[in-house]
């Protein structure tokens, strides 16, 4: 399967837009898509730079690797959370 960044970007934006409709209009909301070779590092860098009040990340509910609790992305983000 080939990876198409443009197609992924559109699907991600569509999902964010649909999810944003569920949020009360009085709640300030900023949607950001981050790309990076190592997504955990990209997320951590974003959090250190922008200092958001809340960060919501998805999780499949399992990990294929025994040495991770939540997964290779979430574990480092949780470990380094401010």
C-alpha positions, 0 to 999 in steps of 0.5 A: 500500500502506498502512502499518499500524504495529500490523501492522509491530510484530507482525511485527517482534516475531514475527521477533525472538522467533523469532530469539531462540530461536536464541541460547544461553540463557547469552547476555544478549540484549535486543530493542529496536524503535526508531521514528523519522522518520529511522531512522539518527538514531534508531539513532545516538541509541539507541547513544549513550544505551544504549551496547550491546556489540553492535548487529546491523542487517539489510541487503538486500545492495544500495542503489538510490542510487549515492552510498551504499555500504551504504544511507541507513540503514547509511552514517550509522550506520557513519560515526558509530559510536563 
